[in-house]
Amino acid sequence: MRGDLIRLTGVRARGHHGVFAHERRDGQDFVVDVTLEVDLADAGASDDLSRTVDYGAVAAEVVAVVEGEPRDLVETVAEEIAARVLVHPLVEAVEVTVHKPQAPVGVPFDDVAVVVRRRTDVPVVIALGANLPGPDGSEPSETVARAARRLRRMRGLHRVRVSRSFRTAPVGGEAVAGQPDYANAVAVARTSLAPASLLASLHRVEADLGRTRDVRWEARTVDLDLVQYGDPATDADVRSADPDLTLPHPRAHERAFVLVPWDEVDPAATLRVGDRAAAVRDLIPDLAGQAVVPVEDPR
């Protein structure tokens, strides 16, 4: 593992995992160690609990898995713990060690343990937009294309697919009055970055391409929004009400400039709307009044 780490060791719980009848009947003690890879720079600088991982919550999840549904294999227990931990928005990777000190080995021994290491690899959706010339005078559609190229080269982002560019009217109330039209596109990809780390990388691309943040809904040289992290169709998406990292994007289902290019690049896409996973394609007809027109793509 690399980067900053949080280590939680010696979490004890009683479970009924094993292939033998007496293991299922009587149960035994399990001990679990968990190491989380987390970028702790913001937490260290801010002294803000929301910028780190609540290891008390992680410990409770470990106990819930160990005390939960019996499994034949310790490997399965370790996988289930890893999957739960990786849902935390700041966790980029996890190492889980499950000790079974009372395992029926048949010879004297001190311990037996299974270790799994898993890194985040989840689907993500990123909206790209621009309606001001770039610092070099380039058209907004060219800036969107440049941003798309940067996404394809970004560390921790892979299998990037980007829609065509579309021209759309600005949206956002009185603040957008008189603004020029936008060039919009949507990228779908997979990432090994935690949501907060991915968002920070997107903001660095924006800054490199001339974006400044002064007024909400102001015209901008480029805008990269993290629309969705994970798969709502399997209830495996991250949901966050943090003002700095709201997931899924709260207004994506109301924006044709997001849904139309998203449908083009992934016709089977689903978006979380409240408590349900909705097919993106099914949401588009309700937004027929929002014009979304393909433009020539300079890529």
N, C-alpha and C positions, 0 to 999 in steps of 0.2 A: 504494500500500500504506500501511497505517497501523500505529501501534504500534512495538514494538521489532523490530529487524531483525538478521539474520545474513547477511552477504554473502560469497560464495565466488566468486572471479573467476579466470578464466584456466585452468580445468581443461582439459588437453590430452589428446587421445587420437586414435588413427587408426581411421577407419571406412571402410566401403565403401558409403556412402549416395549415391544419385543415380539419375537416369534413363538415363544413358549407360553403354554397355558398359565403357568404359575406367575409369569411376568405380567400377563394381562389381569390375572386375578388379584395378586398381592400388591403389585406396583413396586417401585423402587425410587431411590433418590437420583436426580440428575443435577449436574452442575454446568452452567453455561457462562461462557465468556464472550463478550461482544466488543469488537473494535470498529468504530465508525470513522470514516474519512469525511471530514467536514472542514470547510473554509471558515476558520474562527477569527479572521482579521476583524470583521465588523463587530463581533461580540466583544473581543478584547478592547477595541477602541471605544465602544459605546456603553459597555457594562449593561447591555440590554438583553434580558432573557430571551426575547423573541428572535434574537440573532444567532441563537445556538440551538442545540437539540436537548430537549427535556429527557435526561437519562433516567429519570424516575418513570416516565411514560414508557421508555424502551424496556426497562426492567419489568414493568407490569405486563407488557406484551410477551416477553419471554416466558413469564410464569403462565400466562394464559395458554400459550402453545404447549408447554410441557404438561400442564394439568388438563389439557383438552383431549380431543379425539385420539384414542390410542393408534399408534402406527407400528408397523412391523420393524421399520428401520430407523435408526438414529439419524441416518442421512436425510430422511424425509422431515424429521423434526428440525434439523438444522436448516433445510431449505425453506421451511415455512417461517422460521424466525427471520431469516435473511429477507424474505419477501416482504414481511411486515415492516422491517426496519427501513427498507429502501423506499417506502412510501413517504417517509418524512421528507419535507421539501428541501432540507439542507444537506441530506446525506448523499454523497456521490458513490461511495463504496462501503462494503461491510465485510468483516470477517467474523464468522460465528464458529465457536468451538463448543461442542456438546460432549461433556464427560459422562460416562456411564460406569462409575466405580464399582458397582455391584453386578456387573454383567456376568452371565454364566459362561465364563471362558473355559473352565475345567482345569486350569492350572493356577498356581499362585501368581498374582500380578498386582501392580499398584493402581493402574488406571487404564482405561481405553477411551479414546476420544475421536470424534469425527470433526474435521475442520473444512468449512466451505468458505470460499471467497467469491463474492458477487459484486459486480459493478453495475450501476444504473445503465439500462439500455431500453429506453422507452420512446414511443412516438411523440412527436411534438409538432405543433402548428404555429407558424410565424407569419404575421401579416406585414407586408412591406408597402410603404406609401411615401409619396413626395408631391409637393405642389409649388415649390420654389426652385429656381435655378441653383445648381450646385455652386460651390465657391469659384469654380473655373468657368461659370456661365453655362454649364451643360444643362440639357433639358431634364425635367423631373423623371421622365421614363428612363433616361440614361443613368440617373442616380439610382433608381430602383434596380436596374440591371447590374450596376456596380455592387450594390448591397447584396444582390443574389450571388455574385461571384465570391464575395467575402464569406458568405455563409458556407459555400462549398469548400472553402479553405479553412474554416474555423476548427480549432482543436476541440475534440469532444462532440462534434456534430458530423454525422455521416448519412449516406443514402439520401442526400438532399435532392428534392425535386421541386421545381418552381413553375408556377403557371405563367401564362402570357401576362402582359400588362394590360390593364383596363383603365379607361378614363371614366371618372365618376365626379359628381358634384360634391363639394365639401359638406360635412355633416357636423352639427354641434351647436345649433342655436344661433343666437345673435353674434357670438364671437366669430363666426365664419362668414358673416355677411361681406360680400365683395371679394372674397378670396378666389383665386384661380382654381380650376379643376385639378383633381389629383390623378396621378398615375398610381395604380394599386396592383399588387400581386400577392400571392400566397405561396409560402414554401412549406412543404411537409418533409420531415426528416426523422431520424432517430438520434438520441443523444446519450452520452455517458455522464453528462453534467447534471448536477442538481439544479432545480428551477432557479434558485437565486444566482447561482454561478452562470447559468445560461443567460439570464436577463442582464447580468453585469457585462457579459461578452457582447450582447446585442447593443447595449448602451455605448460600449467602446467603439463599435462600428459606426454608430450614429455620430459620435463625436468626431471620428476620423473623417466622416463625410460632410462635416460642417453643421451638424445639428446643435442648436442651443435650446434650453428649456426655460422659458420665461413665463408665458401665459398659456393656460390650458386651451387646447383646440386652436392655437395660433397656427398660421401657415408655417410650414417647415421644409427644410431641405431634404429630410428623410425621417421616416418613422418606422421603427421595428417593434411590433407588439407581439409578446408571447400570448397567443390566443388560448392554447390548450396544452397540457402536459400530461401524457398518459392516455389511456383508452377508456372512455366512459361506457363503451359497449360491454366491457367486462367488469365495470365498476372499479377499474384500476387507474383512475385519473386522480391527480392531486387537486384538492379544493382548498383554497386559501382566501381569507378575508383581509389579509394584511394589505394596507393601503399601498405599500411599495411592491407587492407581489400578489395581485388579485387573480385567482385562477378558479374556473376558466374566465376569460374576458367577459365581463358582465353584460356587454352590449353586442357581442358578436352575432347573436341570433337575430339582431335587428338590423344588421348591416349587409346590404346586398354586395357592397364592395369587398367584403370578406367572404361571403358564402359562394358567390358566383365563381371567382377564381379558385377557391378551395374545391368546389365541386369539379372544376375542370381537371385539377391535378390529382384528385382522389374521389372518384364518383361514389365510393362506398363509405365516405367519411361520416362520422357521427360526432355530434356536439352535445355536451351536457347543457340542458335547459332546465333549471330547477333540479328536481329529483329524478329526471329521466334522461336517457340518451336518445336524442332525436337525429334522424337522418338529415344531413345537411341539405340534400336534394329536396326533401319534403318541405323545408322551411322557405325555400326561395320563392315559390309562387305568392306567398303573402307579402313579398317585398317588391312586387311588380312595378310599383310607382317609382322605384329608385333606379334610374338609368345607369347601366353598366355596359360600356361600349369598348370592345377590343381596340387596342391601338397598336401601331407598328412597334414591334419589340426590337430594340437596337442590339440585343445580345447576338 
